[in-house]
Amino acid sequence: MNKSEMIEAIAAEADVPKAQAGRVLDAMVSVVGNALAEGQQVSMVGFGTFLVRERPARSGRNPRTGDTIEIAASKTPSFKAGKALKDKVN
């Protein structure tokens, strides 16, 4: 499902115009992104939790040359599915 298909599904499910559903989806993505950028986690009971995970620095290998390189520590967004979502998928 891509973004436009999701907007159509939200509009149909909530019985609202597609334009309004699009604004709501954009706002949700923005709010979650801003919260993660501030180091917060976003929990939605029954759906899951968006959080930031720390990746430690590590050694890697350049596939082209085979040289060993150092990969810097980084932060990455992550999603942990809630029980209700897991049960729905299974």
DARADA-V656210 format. One record per pair of residues at least 12 apart in sequence whose C-alpha atoms are under 10 Angstrom apart, sorted by the first residue. I is the first residue (numbers start at 0). J is the second residue. D is the distance in Angstrom with one decimal. If there is no record, write none. Layout:
i-><I,I>
j-><J,J>
d-><D,D>
This chain:
i-><2,2,2,3,3,5,5,5,5,6,6,6,6,6,6,6,6,7,7,8,9,9,9,31,31,32,32,32,34,34,34,35,35,35,35,35,35,36,36,36,36,37,38,38,38,38,39,40,40,40,41,42,42,42,42,43,43,44,44,44,44,44,45,45,45,45,45,45,45,46,46,46,46,46,46,46,46,47,47,47,47,47,47,47,47,48,48,48,48,48,49,49,49,49,49,50,50,50,50,50,51,51,51,51,51,52,52,52,52,52,52,53,53,53,53,53,53,54,54,54,54,54,54,55,55,55,55,55,56,56,56,56,56,57,57,57,57,58,58>
j-><21,24,25,17,21,17,20,21,24,18,19,20,21,22,23,24,25,20,21,20,21,23,24,49,50,49,50,76,49,50,51,49,50,51,75,76,77,50,51,74,76,51,50,51,52,74,51,76,77,78,78,78,79,80,81,80,81,80,81,82,83,84,80,81,82,83,84,85,86,78,79,80,81,82,83,84,85,78,79,80,81,82,83,84,85,77,78,79,80,81,76,77,78,79,80,75,76,77,78,79,74,75,76,77,78,73,74,75,76,77,78,72,73,74,75,76,77,70,71,72,73,74,75,70,71,72,73,74,69,70,71,72,73,69,70,71,72,70,71>
d-><8.7,8.8,9.7,9.2,8.2,10.0,9.0,8.8,8.7,8.3,9.0,5.7,5.5,9.1,9.0,7.2,9.7,7.7,8.5,8.9,8.5,9.3,8.6,7.7,9.3,9.3,9.9,8.9,9.4,9.0,9.8,7.7,6.4,6.3,9.5,7.3,9.6,9.8,8.4,9.9,9.1,9.7,8.0,6.8,9.7,9.9,7.8,9.7,9.7,9.7,9.5,9.7,9.3,9.9,9.1,9.6,8.2,9.8,7.0,8.8,8.4,9.7,8.4,5.4,6.3,4.8,6.3,9.1,9.8,10.0,8.8,6.2,5.0,7.5,6.4,5.4,8.5,7.0,5.5,4.2,4.1,7.8,8.5,7.4,9.2,8.3,5.7,5.2,6.5,7.1,7.2,5.8,4.5,6.5,8.7,8.5,5.9,5.3,6.2,7.9,6.3,5.6,4.6,5.8,8.6,8.5,5.6,5.4,6.3,6.5,9.6,7.4,6.0,4.6,6.6,9.0,10.0,9.9,8.6,5.4,5.1,5.8,7.3,8.7,7.3,4.5,6.7,8.7,7.3,5.6,4.6,4.0,7.5,6.0,5.3,6.8,7.4,5.8,8.7>
